[in-house]
Amino acid sequence: MTDTREQRMEYLLEATGENTKSKALDRAAEFYLQMRGDTVAVPNGAFVELMEKAE
């Protein structure tokens, strides 16, 4: 893992509040899918709703 990727992972752990890399990655992936939409599971993204939750 490069220094840049390691630092990014540290930021992700901090941002998600998770203690493990796998949980942080799961949380980030779920957020991205919900935000992005345009998938079978999430046809419509929920940017506004997620931003309200984030605040």
Short mmCIF file of the C-alpha atoms (twelve columns), coordinates in Angstrom:
data_MODEL
# 
_entry.id   MODEL 
# 
loop_
_atom_site.group_PDB 
_atom_site.id 
_atom_site.type_symbol 
_atom_site.label_atom_id 
_atom_site.label_alt_id 
_atom_site.label_comp_id 
_atom_site.label_asym_id 
_atom_site.label_seq_id 
_atom_site.Cartn_x 
_atom_site.Cartn_y 
_atom_site.Cartn_z 
_atom_site.pdbx_PDB_model_num 
ATOM 1  C CA . MET A 1  0.000   0.000  0.000   1 
ATOM 2  C CA . THR A 2  1.379   3.398  -0.937  1 
ATOM 3  C CA . ASP A 3  1.717   6.185  1.588   1 
ATOM 4  C CA . THR A 4  -1.088  8.055  -0.168  1 
ATOM 5  C CA . ARG A 5  -3.462  5.104  0.062   1 
ATOM 6  C CA . GLU A 6  -2.542  4.486  3.696   1 
ATOM 7  C CA . GLN A 7  -3.254  8.129  4.557   1 
ATOM 8  C CA . ARG A 8  -6.562  7.971  2.672   1 
ATOM 9  C CA . MET A 9  -7.528  4.895  4.697   1 
ATOM 10 C CA . GLU A 10 -6.688  6.710  7.926   1 
ATOM 11 C CA . TYR A 11 -8.918  9.599  6.841   1 
ATOM 12 C CA . LEU A 12 -11.689 7.145  5.972   1 
ATOM 13 C CA . LEU A 13 -11.465 5.440  9.356   1 
ATOM 14 C CA . GLU A 14 -11.697 8.835  11.035  1 
ATOM 15 C CA . ALA A 15 -14.547 10.047 8.811   1 
ATOM 16 C CA . THR A 16 -16.662 6.911  9.242   1 
ATOM 17 C CA . GLY A 17 -15.955 6.442  12.929  1 
ATOM 18 C CA . GLU A 18 -15.212 2.776  12.298  1 
ATOM 19 C CA . ASN A 19 -12.371 0.847  13.946  1 
ATOM 20 C CA . THR A 20 -11.559 -1.543 11.106  1 
ATOM 21 C CA . LYS A 21 -10.685 -0.984 7.469   1 
ATOM 22 C CA . SER A 22 -13.316 -3.448 6.271   1 
ATOM 23 C CA . LYS A 23 -16.115 -1.711 8.187   1 
ATOM 24 C CA . ALA A 24 -14.946 1.698  6.988   1 
ATOM 25 C CA . LEU A 25 -14.879 0.469  3.385   1 
ATOM 26 C CA . ASP A 26 -18.350 -1.085 3.757   1 
ATOM 27 C CA . ARG A 27 -19.739 2.154  5.132   1 
ATOM 28 C CA . ALA A 28 -18.096 4.221  2.386   1 
ATOM 29 C CA . ALA A 29 -19.362 1.853  -0.333  1 
ATOM 30 C CA . GLU A 30 -22.901 1.930  1.035   1 
ATOM 31 C CA . PHE A 31 -22.832 5.716  1.175   1 
ATOM 32 C CA . TYR A 32 -21.527 5.967  -2.377  1 
ATOM 33 C CA . LEU A 33 -24.184 3.609  -3.750  1 
ATOM 34 C CA . GLN A 34 -26.975 5.461  -1.960  1 
ATOM 35 C CA . MET A 35 -25.605 8.801  -3.094  1 
ATOM 36 C CA . ARG A 36 -24.926 7.835  -6.690  1 
ATOM 37 C CA . GLY A 37 -28.043 5.804  -7.453  1 
ATOM 38 C CA . ASP A 38 -28.500 4.496  -10.985 1 
ATOM 39 C CA . THR A 39 -28.165 0.881  -9.861  1 
ATOM 40 C CA . VAL A 40 -30.646 -1.975 -9.604  1 
ATOM 41 C CA . ALA A 41 -30.619 -1.744 -5.819  1 
ATOM 42 C CA . VAL A 42 -30.830 2.061  -5.717  1 
ATOM 43 C CA . PRO A 43 -32.368 3.398  -8.928  1 
ATOM 44 C CA . ASN A 44 -32.511 7.006  -7.704  1 
ATOM 45 C CA . GLY A 45 -29.701 8.632  -5.758  1 
ATOM 46 C CA . ALA A 46 -30.533 10.295 -2.482  1 
ATOM 47 C CA . PHE A 47 -28.046 13.162 -2.344  1 
ATOM 48 C CA . VAL A 48 -30.317 15.646 -0.587  1 
ATOM 49 C CA . GLU A 49 -31.578 13.121 1.963   1 
ATOM 50 C CA . LEU A 50 -28.066 11.900 2.756   1 
ATOM 51 C CA . MET A 51 -26.731 15.431 3.145   1 
ATOM 52 C CA . GLU A 52 -29.482 16.170 5.649   1 
ATOM 53 C CA . LYS A 53 -28.507 13.042 7.603   1 
ATOM 54 C CA . ALA A 54 -24.835 13.981 7.417   1 
ATOM 55 C CA . GLU A 55 -25.506 17.387 8.928   1 
# 
